[in-house]
Amino acid sequence: MKTVIYIYKPVRLVADLSGCADMGDLVASIKAVHPTVLEEHDGLEYFPSGCQALASKQLTGPYHDPESPLPYLPGPQLDIMTFPKSVYDINVCACGSGECSRDKHFAVSLGANCRISQLKEGVDFKLGTPTSDQVIKYNGRTMDDSAYLFQEGICENSTVAVTINAKISLFWKNNWHSMVVPLDAEFSSLLGAFARQEWADLSNLCFQFDRTSQVSGRAKDWVEDRNRIYLFKAEQVVGTVKENGLATGDRIRVYQMIPKRERETPDEGDLLTNVNPQRKVKKPKGRAARS
Protein backbone atom coordinates (compact mmCIF):
# COMPACT_ATOMS: atom_id res chain seq x y z
CA MET A 1 0.00 0.00 0.00
CA LYS A 2 1.21 3.50 -0.84
CA THR A 3 1.76 6.06 1.91
CA VAL A 4 0.94 9.75 1.64
CA ILE A 5 3.84 11.92 2.80
CA TYR A 6 3.50 15.67 3.37
CA ILE A 7 6.77 17.60 3.42
CA TYR A 8 6.49 21.13 4.79
CA LYS A 9 9.73 22.61 3.52
CA PRO A 10 10.09 26.40 3.74
CA VAL A 11 10.40 28.26 0.46
CA ARG A 12 12.25 31.56 0.74
CA LEU A 13 11.75 34.32 -1.76
CA VAL A 14 11.95 38.09 -1.81
CA ALA A 15 9.19 40.17 -3.37
CA ASP A 16 8.38 43.86 -3.44
CA LEU A 17 5.04 44.25 -1.65
CA SER A 18 5.12 48.04 -1.40
CA GLY A 19 2.59 48.45 -4.20
CA CYS A 20 0.14 45.83 -2.89
CA ALA A 21 -3.25 47.26 -1.95
CA ASP A 22 -5.24 44.04 -1.57
CA MET A 23 -4.83 40.26 -1.20
CA GLY A 24 -4.97 39.80 -4.97
CA ASP A 25 -1.94 42.06 -5.38
CA LEU A 26 -0.11 40.06 -2.69
CA VAL A 27 -0.73 36.75 -4.48
CA ALA A 28 0.26 38.26 -7.84
CA SER A 29 3.54 39.60 -6.38
CA ILE A 30 4.43 36.19 -4.93
CA LYS A 31 3.58 34.37 -8.17
CA ALA A 32 5.64 36.87 -10.16
CA VAL A 33 8.71 35.60 -8.29
CA HIS A 34 7.69 31.92 -7.96
CA PRO A 35 4.77 31.07 -10.33
CA THR A 36 3.99 27.62 -8.87
CA VAL A 37 4.56 28.15 -5.16
CA LEU A 38 0.87 28.86 -4.50
CA GLU A 39 -0.44 25.90 -6.49
CA GLU A 40 -4.24 25.92 -6.69
CA HIS A 41 -4.75 22.18 -7.21
CA ASP A 42 -2.18 20.52 -4.97
CA GLY A 43 -4.61 19.62 -2.20
CA LEU A 44 -3.25 22.35 0.11
CA GLU A 45 -4.56 25.65 1.42
CA TYR A 46 -2.28 28.66 2.03
CA PHE A 47 -2.72 31.08 4.91
CA PRO A 48 -0.56 34.13 5.75
CA SER A 49 0.51 34.25 9.39
CA GLY A 50 2.65 36.26 11.78
CA CYS A 51 0.19 39.15 11.86
CA GLN A 52 -3.12 39.26 13.72
CA ALA A 53 -4.73 41.29 10.93
CA LEU A 54 -3.99 38.47 8.47
CA ALA A 55 -5.52 35.73 10.63
CA SER A 56 -8.77 35.57 8.68
CA LYS A 57 -7.19 35.88 5.23
CA GLN A 58 -6.56 33.08 2.73
CA LEU A 59 -4.26 33.10 -0.30
CA THR A 60 -5.94 30.29 -2.26
CA GLY A 61 -9.14 28.30 -2.24
CA PRO A 62 -12.83 29.23 -2.15
CA TYR A 63 -12.39 31.70 0.72
CA HIS A 64 -9.66 33.72 -0.98
CA ASP A 65 -10.96 37.24 -1.66
CA PRO A 66 -8.57 39.04 -4.01
CA GLU A 67 -10.30 42.38 -3.36
CA SER A 68 -9.93 42.16 0.40
CA PRO A 69 -7.67 45.02 1.61
CA LEU A 70 -4.13 43.99 2.54
CA PRO A 71 -3.47 44.85 6.21
CA TYR A 72 -0.33 46.65 7.27
CA LEU A 73 2.62 44.27 7.56
CA PRO A 74 4.57 45.19 10.72
CA GLY A 75 7.87 43.57 9.79
CA PRO A 76 10.07 42.66 6.83
CA GLN A 77 9.05 38.97 6.93
CA LEU A 78 5.78 37.31 5.88
CA ASP A 79 5.14 33.70 6.89
CA ILE A 80 2.74 31.51 4.92
CA MET A 81 1.35 28.29 6.42
CA THR A 82 0.03 25.33 4.42
CA PHE A 83 -2.60 22.80 5.46
CA PRO A 84 -4.24 19.91 3.59
CA LYS A 85 -7.64 20.89 2.30
CA SER A 86 -10.41 19.43 4.40
CA VAL A 87 -12.83 19.14 1.46
CA TYR A 88 -12.48 19.62 -2.29
CA ASP A 89 -14.41 18.79 -5.45
CA ILE A 90 -13.70 15.79 -7.65
CA ASN A 91 -15.16 15.75 -11.16
CA VAL A 92 -17.05 12.58 -12.02
CA CYS A 93 -17.89 11.54 -15.56
CA ALA A 94 -20.71 9.00 -15.81
CA CYS A 95 -19.37 7.75 -19.11
CA GLY A 96 -20.86 4.26 -19.13
CA SER A 97 -19.29 2.29 -21.98
CA GLY A 98 -18.95 5.21 -24.40
CA GLU A 99 -17.63 8.74 -24.66
CA CYS A 100 -18.15 11.17 -21.79
CA SER A 101 -20.03 14.31 -22.81
CA ARG A 102 -20.13 17.43 -20.66
CA ASP A 103 -23.74 16.86 -19.67
CA LYS A 104 -22.67 13.67 -17.89
CA HIS A 105 -20.24 15.52 -15.59
CA PHE A 106 -20.96 16.31 -11.96
CA ALA A 107 -18.91 17.05 -8.83
CA VAL A 108 -18.55 15.11 -5.59
CA SER A 109 -17.07 16.90 -2.55
CA LEU A 110 -14.61 14.79 -0.55
CA GLY A 111 -11.37 15.09 1.42
CA ALA A 112 -7.88 13.76 0.74
CA ASN A 113 -8.28 11.18 3.50
CA CYS A 114 -11.38 9.69 1.88
CA ARG A 115 -11.36 6.34 0.10
CA ILE A 116 -12.72 5.26 -3.27
CA SER A 117 -15.60 3.59 -1.42
CA GLN A 118 -16.66 7.02 -0.10
CA LEU A 119 -16.45 8.45 -3.62
CA LYS A 120 -18.84 5.69 -4.72
CA GLU A 121 -21.21 6.70 -1.93
CA GLY A 122 -21.14 10.26 -3.31
CA VAL A 123 -21.98 8.93 -6.78
CA ASP A 124 -24.80 6.89 -5.26
CA PHE A 125 -26.16 10.06 -3.63
CA LYS A 126 -26.07 11.91 -6.97
CA LEU A 127 -27.33 9.15 -9.26
CA GLY A 128 -29.11 6.74 -6.93
CA THR A 129 -26.87 3.90 -8.14
CA PRO A 130 -25.78 1.19 -5.67
CA THR A 131 -22.04 1.24 -4.96
CA SER A 132 -21.80 -2.44 -5.91
CA ASP A 133 -22.82 -1.57 -9.48
CA GLN A 134 -20.13 1.11 -9.90
CA VAL A 135 -16.65 0.81 -11.41
CA ILE A 136 -14.40 3.84 -10.79
CA LYS A 137 -11.49 4.45 -13.17
CA TYR A 138 -8.76 7.10 -13.05
CA ASN A 139 -6.22 7.51 -15.84
CA GLY A 140 -7.42 4.25 -17.32
CA ARG A 141 -6.90 2.23 -14.12
CA THR A 142 -9.69 0.61 -12.13
CA MET A 143 -9.65 1.87 -8.54
CA ASP A 144 -9.90 -0.44 -5.54
CA ASP A 145 -12.56 0.49 -2.99
CA SER A 146 -10.03 0.54 -0.13
CA ALA A 147 -7.59 2.95 -1.84
CA TYR A 148 -7.26 6.53 -0.58
CA LEU A 149 -7.92 9.29 -3.11
CA PHE A 150 -4.61 11.06 -2.58
CA GLN A 151 -2.68 7.78 -2.81
CA GLU A 152 -4.02 7.36 -6.32
CA GLY A 153 -3.22 10.95 -7.25
CA ILE A 154 -6.87 12.01 -7.20
CA CYS A 155 -6.85 15.59 -5.95
CA GLU A 156 -8.90 18.74 -6.40
CA ASN A 157 -10.55 19.00 -9.84
CA SER A 158 -9.28 15.57 -10.89
CA THR A 159 -11.70 13.77 -13.19
CA VAL A 160 -12.63 10.14 -12.61
CA ALA A 161 -14.85 7.99 -14.80
CA VAL A 162 -17.63 5.86 -13.38
CA THR A 163 -19.26 3.02 -15.27
CA ILE A 164 -22.60 1.77 -13.98
CA ASN A 165 -22.96 -1.98 -14.45
CA ALA A 166 -25.82 -4.41 -14.06
CA LYS A 167 -25.45 -8.06 -13.09
CA ILE A 168 -28.00 -10.06 -15.07
CA SER A 169 -28.57 -13.79 -14.53
CA LEU A 170 -29.41 -16.06 -17.47
CA PHE A 171 -30.79 -19.60 -17.00
CA TRP A 172 -29.29 -22.04 -19.49
CA LYS A 173 -28.88 -25.82 -19.37
CA ASN A 174 -30.22 -26.07 -15.81
CA ASN A 175 -27.82 -23.47 -14.41
CA TRP A 176 -27.86 -19.74 -13.74
CA HIS A 177 -25.04 -17.81 -15.44
CA SER A 178 -24.17 -14.22 -14.44
CA MET A 179 -23.28 -11.53 -16.96
CA VAL A 180 -22.00 -8.07 -15.95
CA VAL A 181 -22.72 -5.38 -18.52
CA PRO A 182 -22.83 -1.54 -18.55
CA LEU A 183 -26.36 -0.18 -18.23
CA ASP A 184 -25.94 1.87 -21.40
CA ALA A 185 -24.84 -1.15 -23.46
CA GLU A 186 -27.26 -2.41 -26.11
CA PHE A 187 -29.49 -5.17 -24.74
CA SER A 188 -28.79 -7.20 -27.88
CA SER A 189 -25.04 -7.04 -27.15
CA LEU A 190 -25.66 -8.69 -23.77
CA LEU A 191 -27.48 -11.57 -25.46
CA GLY A 192 -24.75 -11.86 -28.07
CA ALA A 193 -22.01 -11.91 -25.43
CA PHE A 194 -23.84 -14.68 -23.59
CA ALA A 195 -24.11 -16.76 -26.77
CA ARG A 196 -20.38 -16.39 -27.44
CA GLN A 197 -19.55 -17.26 -23.84
CA GLU A 198 -21.57 -20.48 -24.09
CA TRP A 199 -20.41 -21.31 -27.63
CA ALA A 200 -24.00 -21.19 -28.83
CA ASP A 201 -25.48 -19.96 -32.11
CA LEU A 202 -27.35 -16.75 -31.27
CA SER A 203 -29.74 -17.25 -34.18
CA ASN A 204 -30.90 -20.52 -32.58
CA LEU A 205 -31.57 -19.03 -29.15
CA CYS A 206 -34.82 -17.69 -27.71
CA PHE A 207 -35.06 -15.63 -24.53
CA GLN A 208 -37.73 -15.07 -21.92
CA PHE A 209 -37.96 -12.55 -19.09
CA ASP A 210 -38.16 -14.35 -15.77
CA ARG A 211 -41.34 -13.70 -13.81
CA THR A 212 -39.32 -12.06 -11.02
CA SER A 213 -37.98 -9.41 -13.43
CA GLN A 214 -39.70 -6.28 -14.67
CA VAL A 215 -40.49 -5.57 -18.31
CA SER A 216 -40.54 -1.80 -18.66
CA GLY A 217 -39.33 1.10 -20.76
CA ARG A 218 -38.64 0.25 -24.40
CA ALA A 219 -39.27 -3.46 -23.81
CA LYS A 220 -42.97 -2.63 -23.78
CA ASP A 221 -42.66 -1.57 -27.42
CA TRP A 222 -41.37 -4.88 -28.74
CA VAL A 223 -42.53 -7.56 -26.26
CA GLU A 224 -45.75 -8.86 -27.84
CA ASP A 225 -48.84 -7.98 -25.82
CA ARG A 226 -46.50 -6.95 -23.00
CA ASN A 227 -46.51 -10.62 -22.01
CA ARG A 228 -43.51 -11.48 -19.86
CA ILE A 229 -43.61 -15.16 -20.81
CA TYR A 230 -43.31 -14.31 -24.50
CA LEU A 231 -40.25 -15.89 -26.15
CA PHE A 232 -38.19 -13.40 -28.13
CA LYS A 233 -35.04 -13.47 -30.23
CA ALA A 234 -32.03 -11.16 -30.08
CA GLU A 235 -32.94 -9.61 -33.44
CA GLN A 236 -36.22 -8.31 -31.98
CA VAL A 237 -34.57 -6.43 -29.12
CA VAL A 238 -34.43 -2.63 -29.23
CA GLY A 239 -32.63 -0.24 -26.87
CA THR A 240 -30.08 -0.44 -24.08
CA VAL A 241 -30.08 -2.56 -20.95
CA LYS A 242 -31.28 0.41 -18.89
CA GLU A 243 -33.91 1.48 -21.42
CA ASN A 244 -35.46 -1.98 -21.20
CA GLY A 245 -35.84 -1.67 -17.45
CA LEU A 246 -33.17 -4.22 -16.55
CA ALA A 247 -31.02 -3.83 -13.44
CA THR A 248 -28.88 -5.93 -11.14
CA GLY A 249 -30.77 -9.00 -9.97
CA ASP A 250 -33.00 -9.37 -13.04
CA ARG A 251 -33.16 -12.77 -14.70
CA ILE A 252 -33.65 -14.12 -18.22
CA ARG A 253 -34.29 -17.69 -19.32
CA VAL A 254 -32.60 -19.02 -22.46
CA TYR A 255 -33.94 -21.71 -24.79
CA GLN A 256 -32.48 -23.36 -27.88
CA MET A 257 -34.46 -23.73 -31.08
CA ILE A 258 -34.50 -27.21 -32.66
CA PRO A 259 -35.18 -27.82 -36.38
CA LYS A 260 -38.34 -29.81 -37.16
CA ARG A 261 -36.40 -32.80 -38.45
CA GLU A 262 -34.70 -33.23 -35.06
CA ARG A 263 -37.93 -32.86 -33.08
CA GLU A 264 -40.00 -35.60 -31.54
CA THR A 265 -43.59 -35.01 -30.48
CA PRO A 266 -43.19 -36.30 -26.87
CA ASP A 267 -40.18 -34.04 -26.30
CA GLU A 268 -42.06 -31.02 -27.57
CA GLY A 269 -44.95 -31.67 -25.21
CA ASP A 270 -42.60 -32.15 -22.29
CA LEU A 271 -40.80 -28.93 -23.20
CA LEU A 272 -43.92 -26.78 -23.15
CA THR A 273 -44.94 -28.26 -19.83
CA ASN A 274 -41.55 -27.53 -18.32
CA VAL A 275 -41.59 -23.92 -19.50
CA ASN A 276 -44.95 -23.12 -17.96
CA PRO A 277 -47.31 -25.87 -16.72
CA GLN A 278 -50.33 -23.56 -16.61
CA ARG A 279 -49.92 -21.59 -19.80
CA LYS A 280 -48.71 -22.46 -23.25
CA VAL A 281 -45.67 -20.44 -24.30
CA LYS A 282 -45.90 -18.51 -27.52
CA LYS A 283 -42.97 -19.50 -29.75
CA PRO A 284 -41.81 -18.56 -33.27
CA LYS A 285 -43.59 -20.45 -36.05
CA GLY A 286 -41.97 -23.61 -37.39
CA ARG A 287 -39.67 -24.10 -34.42
CA ALA A 288 -39.74 -25.39 -30.87
CA ALA A 289 -37.70 -24.38 -27.86
CA ARG A 290 -35.68 -26.51 -25.54
CA SER A 291 -34.16 -25.24 -22.27
C-alpha positions in Angstrom: 0.0 0.0 0.0 1.2 3.5 -0.8 1.8 6.1 1.9 0.9 9.7 1.6 3.8 11.9 2.8 3.5 15.7 3.4 6.8 17.6 3.4 6.5 21.1 4.8 9.7 22.6 3.5 10.1 26.4 3.7 10.4 28.3 0.5 12.3 31.6 0.7 11.7 34.3 -1.8 11.9 38.1 -1.8 9.2 40.2 -3.4 8.4 43.9 -3.4 5.0 44.3 -1.7 5.1 48.0 -1.4 2.6 48.5 -4.2 0.1 45.8 -2.9 -3.2 47.3 -2.0 -5.2 44.0 -1.6 -4.8 40.3 -1.2 -5.0 39.8 -5.0 -1.9 42.1 -5.4 -0.1 40.1 -2.7 -0.7 36.8 -4.5 0.3 38.3 -7.8 3.5 39.6 -6.4 4.4 36.2 -4.9 3.6 34.4 -8.2 5.6 36.9 -10.2 8.7 35.6 -8.3 7.7 31.9 -8.0 4.8 31.1 -10.3 4.0 27.6 -8.9 4.6 28.1 -5.2 0.9 28.9 -4.5 -0.4 25.9 -6.5 -4.2 25.9 -6.7 -4.8 22.2 -7.2 -2.2 20.5 -5.0 -4.6 19.6 -2.2 -3.3 22.3 0.1 -4.6 25.6 1.4 -2.3 28.7 2.0 -2.7 31.1 4.9 -0.6 34.1 5.7 0.5 34.3 9.4 2.7 36.3 11.8 0.2 39.1 11.9 -3.1 39.3 13.7 -4.7 41.3 10.9 -4.0 38.5 8.5 -5.5 35.7 10.6 -8.8 35.6 8.7 -7.2 35.9 5.2 -6.6 33.1 2.7 -4.3 33.1 -0.3 -5.9 30.3 -2.3 -9.1 28.3 -2.2 -12.8 29.2 -2.2 -12.4 31.7 0.7 -9.7 33.7 -1.0 -11.0 37.2 -1.7 -8.6 39.0 -4.0 -10.3 42.4 -3.4 -9.9 42.2 0.4 -7.7 45.0 1.6 -4.1 44.0 2.5 -3.5 44.8 6.2 -0.3 46.7 7.3 2.6 44.3 7.6 4.6 45.2 10.7 7.9 43.6 9.8 10.1 42.7 6.8 9.1 39.0 6.9 5.8 37.3 5.9 5.1 33.7 6.9 2.7 31.5 4.9 1.3 28.3 6.4 0.0 25.3 4.4 -2.6 22.8 5.5 -4.2 19.9 3.6 -7.6 20.9 2.3 -10.4 19.4 4.4 -12.8 19.1 1.5 -12.5 19.6 -2.3 -14.4 18.8 -5.5 -13.7 15.8 -7.7 -15.2 15.8 -11.2 -17.1 12.6 -12.0 -17.9 11.5 -15.6 -20.7 9.0 -15.8 -19.4 7.8 -19.1 -20.9 4.3 -19.1 -19.3 2.3 -22.0 -18.9 5.2 -24.4 -17.6 8.7 -24.7 -18.2 11.2 -21.8 -20.0 14.3 -22.8 -20.1 17.4 -20.7 -23.7 16.9 -19.7 -22.7 13.7 -17.9 -20.2 15.5 -15.6 -21.0 16.3 -12.0 -18.9 17.0 -8.8 -18.5 15.1 -5.6 -17.1 16.9 -2.5 -14.6 14.8 -0.6 -11.4 15.1 1.4 -7.9 13.8 0.7 -8.3 11.2 3.5 -11.4 9.7 1.9 -11.4 6.3 0.1 -12.7 5.3 -3.3 -15.6 3.6 -1.4 -16.7 7.0 -0.1 -16.5 8.4 -3.6 -18.8 5.7 -4.7 -21.2 6.7 -1.9 -21.1 10.3 -3.3 -22.0 8.9 -6.8 -24.8 6.9 -5.3 -26.2 10.1 -3.6 -26.1 11.9 -7.0 -27.3 9.1 -9.3 -29.1 6.7 -6.9 -26.9 3.9 -8.1 -25.8 1.2 -5.7 -22.0 1.2 -5.0 -21.8 -2.4 -5.9 -22.8 -1.6 -9.5 -20.1 1.1 -9.9 -16.7 0.8 -11.4 -14.4 3.8 -10.8 -11.5 4.5 -13.2 -8.8 7.1 -13.1 -6.2 7.5 -15.8 -7.4 4.2 -17.3 -6.9 2.2 -14.1 -9.7 0.6 -12.1 -9.6 1.9 -8.5 -9.9 -0.4 -5.5 -12.6 0.5 -3.0 -10.0 0.5 -0.1 -7.6 2.9 -1.8 -7.3 6.5 -0.6 -7.9 9.3 -3.1 -4.6 11.1 -2.6 -2.7 7.8 -2.8 -4.0 7.4 -6.3 -3.2 11.0 -7.2 -6.9 12.0 -7.2 -6.9 15.6 -6.0 -8.9 18.7 -6.4 -10.5 19.0 -9.8 -9.3 15.6 -10.9 -11.7 13.8 -13.2 -12.6 10.1 -12.6 -14.8 8.0 -14.8 -17.6 5.9 -13.4 -19.3 3.0 -15.3 -22.6 1.8 -14.0 -23.0 -2.0 -14.4 -25.8 -4.4 -14.1 -25.5 -8.1 -13.1 -28.0 -10.1 -15.1 -28.6 -13.8 -14.5 -29.4 -16.1 -17.5 -30.8 -19.6 -17.0 -29.3 -22.0 -19.5 -28.9 -25.8 -19.4 -30.2 -26.1 -15.8 -27.8 -23.5 -14.4 -27.9 -19.7 -13.7 -25.0 -17.8 -15.4 -24.2 -14.2 -14.4 -23.3 -11.5 -17.0 -22.0 -8.1 -16.0 -22.7 -5.4 -18.5 -22.8 -1.5 -18.5 -26.4 -0.2 -18.2 -25.9 1.9 -21.4 -24.8 -1.2 -23.5 -27.3 -2.4 -26.1 -29.5 -5.2 -24.7 -28.8 -7.2 -27.9 -25.0 -7.0 -27.2 -25.7 -8.7 -23.8 -27.5 -11.6 -25.5 -24.7 -11.9 -28.1 -22.0 -11.9 -25.4 -23.8 -14.7 -23.6 -24.1 -16.8 -26.8 -20.4 -16.4 -27.4 -19.6 -17.3 -23.8 -21.6 -20.5 -24.1 -20.4 -21.3 -27.6 -24.0 -21.2 -28.8 -25.5 -20.0 -32.1 -27.3 -16.7 -31.3 -29.7 -17.3 -34.2 -30.9 -20.5 -32.6 -31.6 -19.0 -29.1 -34.8 -17.7 -27.7 -35.1 -15.6 -24.5 -37.7 -15.1 -21.9 -38.0 -12.6 -19.1 -38.2 -14.3 -15.8 -41.3 -13.7 -13.8 -39.3 -12.1 -11.0 -38.0 -9.4 -13.4 -39.7 -6.3 -14.7 -40.5 -5.6 -18.3 -40.5 -1.8 -18.7 -39.3 1.1 -20.8 -38.6 0.3 -24.4 -39.3 -3.5 -23.8 -43.0 -2.6 -23.8 -42.7 -1.6 -27.4 -41.4 -4.9 -28.7 -42.5 -7.6 -26.3 -45.7 -8.9 -27.8 -48.8 -8.0 -25.8 -46.5 -7.0 -23.0 -46.5 -10.6 -22.0 -43.5 -11.5 -19.9 -43.6 -15.2 -20.8 -43.3 -14.3 -24.5 -40.3 -15.9 -26.2 -38.2 -13.4 -28.1 -35.0 -13.5 -30.2 -32.0 -11.2 -30.1 -32.9 -9.6 -33.4 -36.2 -8.3 -32.0 -34.6 -6.4 -29.1 -34.4 -2.6 -29.2 -32.6 -0.2 -26.9 -30.1 -0.4 -24.1 -30.1 -2.6 -20.9 -31.3 0.4 -18.9 -33.9 1.5 -21.4 -35.5 -2.0 -21.2 -35.8 -1.7 -17.5 -33.2 -4.2 -16.5 -31.0 -3.8 -13.4 -28.9 -5.9 -11.1 -30.8 -9.0 -10.0 -33.0 -9.4 -13.0 -33.2 -12.8 -14.7 -33.7 -14.1 -18.2 -34.3 -17.7 -19.3 -32.6 -19.0 -22.5 -33.9 -21.7 -24.8 -32.5 -23.4 -27.9 -34.5 -23.7 -31.1 -34.5 -27.2 -32.7 -35.2 -27.8 -36.4 -38.3 -29.8 -37.2 -36.4 -32.8 -38.4 -34.7 -33.2 -35.1 -37.9 -32.9 -33.1 -40.0 -35.6 -31.5 -43.6 -35.0 -30.5 -43.2 -36.3 -26.9 -40.2 -34.0 -26.3 -42.1 -31.0 -27.6 -45.0 -31.7 -25.2 -42.6 -32.1 -22.3 -40.8 -28.9 -23.2 -43.9 -26.8 -23.1 -44.9 -28.3 -19.8 -41.5 -27.5 -18.3 -41.6 -23.9 -19.5 -44.9 -23.1 -18.0 -47.3 -25.9 -16.7 -50.3 -23.6 -16.6 -49.9 -21.6 -19.8 -48.7 -22.5 -23.2 -45.7 -20.4 -24.3 -45.9 -18.5 -27.5 -43.0 -19.5 -29.8 -41.8 -18.6 -33.3 -43.6 -20.5 -36.0 -42.0 -23.6 -37.4 -39.7 -24.1 -34.4 -39.7 -25.4 -30.9 -37.7 -24.4 -27.9 -35.7 -26.5 -25.5 -34.2 -25.2 -22.3 
